[in-house]
Amino acid sequence: MKKVVIFGATSGIGRALVSMFVKTGYTVAITGRRLEKLEEIKAEAPDKILIKQNDIQQTEEVEHVFNEIVTVFGTIDIVVQSSGVGYVNSELLWEKEEETMLTNVVGCTKLYDLAYNLFRKQGFGHLVGISSIASLRGNRAAPAYFASKAYQKSYLESLYIKTKTIKSRQVFITDVRPGFVDTAMALGDGIFWLVPLEKATKQIFKAIQKKKKVVYVSKRWRIIAIALQMIPRWLLKKVI
């Protein structure tokens, strides 16, 4: 039986992926800060779900929890990083900037490294990072969020390149770049091309199964991605 670990599983995309993995026969370890939410999810499939309370901002705790899961599971097939923080923060309030970076940069990097090193040792495994369409350019209203997602994109690409050193060729990296999905992470009002959570999750799950390197959710966001990368900086300043 295949085993998957989902960090940030108590809400949004992470929560929706739990149900999909369980339905398709996986044993799933889930983490999150809210123990009551973790227990609610476990109650849906007690024999298939292992819960571990975890705050991804606490890197020593992340390593401890990750190692505990490895001890129970023996091997891990997939690690999904779905933890994330994002604020509209035009005023650049430091508390919001700091929380964003601690979660989206420091905590994520710790988990990425733990997963990659485990997969290198195993000779197989699949790391899935939920970054964002926001990873492609800057933004005046949420600079820390956009910058942190750009960091994730670059780090995941670096790990993908690094897999060349693993002789088995059975370690895979997937960068999931959602547009606006109907979750608490959708920043702002009057959101453009808001994708229902169920639709987004199905596309992500399919991409994981196919071991895609990069996936935009929904697929039409690839058009926006191309446009964003082509727009000159001076024009970006006017329109975003």
N, C-alpha and C positions, 0 to 999 in steps of 0.2 A: 504493500500500500504506500502510495506517495505521500510525502509530508511537506507542508507549507507553513511558513511563519509570516504573519501579517502584523507589522508594527503600525499602530494607529488604527485599530480595528473597531473602535466604539461608535464611529459615525461616518457618514459620507461614503466615499468610494471604498474605503477599507472595510467598512461594515457590510456593504453590499457584496463585496468579493468573498467574504466569509461564507455566505449562503451558497454562492456558486461553487466554491471549492468543495464544500461539504456534500452538495447534491451530486457532484461528479466523482465522489469516492475518496477524496483526500482526507487525511487527518490534519487538523489545523491547530496551530498554536497562535493565540491572539494576545496582543498587548495593548495597554492604554492606561491612562491615569485614573479613570473612573471604574472602580472595582464593581460597583453595582451594575454598570452597563455590561461589563465583562461577564458577570454572573448571569445576567438576562440572556445574553447570547449563548452561553454554554448550555443553558437549560433547553435550548432548542435541539441540541444534539449532544447530550452529555458524554457519549462514548467516543465522539469524534473531535471534540474541542478541548484543548488544554489552555487554561488562562494564566497569565502572568501580569500582575500590575506593574506598570512601568512609566516613568517620565523620561522621555527621550532627551530632555535637556540635561539630565544627570548621566554623564557618559560612563562613569564607573558602574552605575546601576544598569545601564544598557548592556554592558559587557557581562555583568553577573547574570542577568536574565537570559541573555542569548546563550551563555554557556550552560545554564540550567536546562534550557530547551534542548540543546544538543545532547546533553546527558540523557534526557528522557527519550528523545527520538532516535538517537544513534547517528543517523544521517538526515540531511535536509535537502529536499529537491528544489524548493523555491523559497526565496525571501522577498517579501513585498514591503517596501517602505512607503507608507501612506500617511505618516504623521506630517502635519503641516500647520503653520500659523501665517496669517496674512491680515494686514490692516490697511485701510485707507488712512494715510498719515501725512497729510500735506504739511502739518505743523512740525513734523520731525520730532515728535515726542520721544525721548530716549527710551522710556520704558517699553514702548511698542517696537522700536527699532531693535532693541536688545533681545526681546523675546523672540522676534522673528529670526534673528541671526542665530541665537542659541538653538532653536529648534531646526530651522531649515538648512543651516550650515554645519554647526558643530555636532549636533546630535545625529544628523543624517550621515555626515562623514564617518562618524564612529561606527554606525551600523553598516554602511557600505564596506568599510574595511574589514569588519568582522565577517560579513558574508563572503566577501571575495577570498579572504584567507582560508575560510572553511572550505569553500568550493575548490580552491587550488589544492588543498590537502586531500579532499575527497576524490578529486579528478572529475567532478561533475557538479552541476548546480546552475541555477538561474536567478539572477538578481533583477528585480523589477523596481525601478524608482519612479514615483509619481512626481514629475516636475511640473511644467506648465507651458502654455503658449507664451506666458509672460517671460520665459527664459530668453526670448529672442532679442528684445530691445528694452530700453529704459522707460520710465514712466514718472511723471511729476507728482502724482498723487500717492503712490505707494513704492517709493524707491527701494526700501529694504527688501520688500517682498519680491520685486522684479529682479533685483540684484542677486538675491539668494537663490532664485530659480535658475538664473544664468549660471551660477556656481554649480548647482546640481547637474545641469545639462553638461557642462564642461567636465565635471568629475566622472559622470557616467560614461561619457565618451572616452575619457582617459582609461577607465577600467576596461572598456570594450577593446581598446587598442592593446592594453596590457594582457588580455587573454591569449594573445599570440604566443606568450611564453609558456602556456600550459599545454603540454604535449597531447593530452587526450582530446583536445578541441571540443570538449563537452561542457564548457562553462560559457554561459550566455548572459548578456546584459540587455535589458529593455528599458528604454527611456520613454515613458508615457507623458505626452504633453497635452493635457486637456485644455480646451477653451473654457467657456463658462458652463459649468455643470451646476445643476440645481441642488446645491449643498450650502452649508454655512460659509464655505470658503469663497463663494461668488461675491466679489467685492463690488459695492455700489448699487445704484438704482437704474431701472430702465435698461437691463442688461441685454446686450446684443447676442443673438444666436444661443440663447440659453438651452442647454441640452438636458433632457430628463435624466435623472440618476440611473434609472434602469437601463436606458439605451446606452449611456456612457459605459456602464459596468459591463454590459454584454460585449461591447466592442473591445474593451480592455482585456477581458477574459479570453476572447478569441485571439487577440494579439499575443497574449502570454502563451497560449497553446501553440501558436505558430512561431514563437520565439523571434518575433520581430525586433529589429534593432531600435527603431523609432516609430511611434504611433501617435497620430493626432486624433483627438476625440472632441467632437465627432469628426468624421473623415473630411468634411468640407473645410475644417480649420486649416488643412494643409494649404489651401488657396491663400488664406490670410497669412500663413507663415511665409510663403514665397513673397507676398507683397511686402510684409514687414522687413524682410531681409534686403529688399531692393530699394526701399524708400531712403533717400539721403537724410542725413541728420537734421539739416535745416528745415526740411519739410516735416519731419517727425515732430519737431519742436512746435510747429504750427498746428498740427492736427491731433496730437495726443496730449 
